[in-house]
């Protein structure tokens, strides 16, 4: 596939603009920096407008000495187009740290001159992988920011994870569901609309118990797992061996996998005093995601998490108890 410059000589040369034939037989351009986003028909004004204002071609101009590991990302959203210049080595740190021009991050000790012609299949594959992964990170960030603004819906990380976790829980067989922990079993019931107030209070008791465990400083040996440390409690050796024979909760494992990027972004929010208030006014985290976050941090951050969680659980208990008392009066 050639670039758009095969026909539209007025467009700037761009390694990431590709001419293709659409399903309806129309010749169109798509943006590889936008994960294949279709820009519009060849020769159209919309392509002239989008590509004419795009900073990517100038970032790859020879005089700029672009780096081999420089990867552009174009996000085409309802509120406009955003352009980021990513580094293959560091882009996963956080979307909050992404920059709009390479001069803010290049050169560094990883710098290597970019080839004058963009024809390497290996380089294409690297850029495609980075762009797709970066779009997932950006989506996780935006989902988290939206969830933090919905304190009445519950744990902000659960809100981000639920769209993928609940279908996974629903896909489990009856035998697999029987091995779910109480929290994920209740989440499955909630998805089916049968979670009672008493069940919610039971989960609240569980969350408060786990918080009491977290309030104790962890020992080095207890930090070996994000999801198993906080579940452990003092047991007799025989009882502990028997417990280890039980199948682990597949919901916990899936939740851990899905929540990593969201929790990493949450750490970035907490490190930013200007955005920290957004977290403080949210529903804070459920037991599972609070523990995932706390195990990896210490000092003041750990104390902050625990203090916020204590306030959140106290609010939840007050609301649930008030509802139970109102039901008792009505009956």
C-alpha positions, 0 to 999 in steps of 0.5 A, a space after each residue: 500500500 502506498 501513501 496518500 501522496 501517490 494522488 494528493 500531492 498537496 498532502 504532507 508525506 506521512 509514513 502513517 497514512 495508508 491508501 486502501 480500498 474500502 468494502 464498498 470499493 471506494 478509495 480511502 485513506 486510513 491512519 495507522 497512528 490511529 489504529 486504522 482509523 478511516 480518514 475519508 475518501 481520497 481527495 476529500 476535504 476532510 482528509 485535507 483538513 485532518 492531515 493538513 493540521 497533523 503534527 506527525 509528518 513534521 515530527 518525522 522530518 529528517 532535520 528533527 532526527 526522529 528516533 527509531 522508537 518514536 511512535 505516534 498515537 492519534 486518538 479520534 474522539 467525539 471531542 476532537 483529535 489528540 496526538 501523542 508522541 510515545 516512546 516504545 520504552 516508556 509509554 506504559 508509565 501512564 497516559 498522564 505522562 504522554 507528551 505531544 511533541 518528541 522534543 519533550 522526551 528525545 533524545 535519550 540513551 535509547 535514541 537510535 536514528 529512524 530510517 529514512 524510508 518506512 519499509 520495515 515489517 518489524 518496525 510496522 509490527 512494533 508500532 502497531 503493537 504499541 499503538 493498540 496497547 496505548 489505546 487500551 491504556 488511554 481507555 482505562 484512564 478515561 474509564 477510571 476518571 469517569 468512574 471516580 465521578 460516580 461515587 453512588 455506583 461503588 468501587 471505581 476500579 470495579 466499575 472499570 473491570 465489571 464490563 469484562 469481569 461479569 461476562 466472564 463470571 456468567 460464563 462459568 459452569 455451575 461447578 466453577 461458580 461454586 468455587 468463587 469467593 463470597 465477594 465474586 459470588 455476590 457480584 454474580 448475584 448482583 448482576 442477576 438482580 438478587 443481592 439482598 440488603 443482608 447480603 450487602 451487609 455481609 460483604 460489608 462485614 467481610 470488607 471491614 475484616 479485610 481492612 483490619 488485616 491491612 491496617 497491620 504492617 505486612 511482613 516481607 513473606 506476606 507480600 508475595 502475592 497481590 491477591 493471596 496476602 490479604 486473604 491469609 489469616 492466622 491458622 493452625 498448620 493442618 487447617 492451612 494445608 486443607 485450605 490450600 487444597 481448595 480451588 482458588 477463586 477464578 474471579 479473583 484471578 481475572 479481576 487481578 488481570 483486568 485491574 492492573 492498568 486501572 490501578 496503575 493509573 489510580 496511583 498516578 492520580 493519587 500522586 497528583 495533588 490537583 487530581 487527588 480530590 477526585 479520588 477522595 470524593 469517590 466511593 473509594 475501593 472495594 476490599 479486593 482492589 484496595 488490597 491489590 493497591 496497598 500491597 504494592 505501596 507503603 508509608 503515607 500512601 498506605 495510610 491514605 488508602 486505609 483512612 479513605 477506606 475506613 470513611 467509605 465503609 462507615 458511610 456504607 454501613 450507615 446507609 445500609 443500617 438506615 435502610 434496614 431500620 426503615 424496613 423494620 419500621 414499615 413492617 
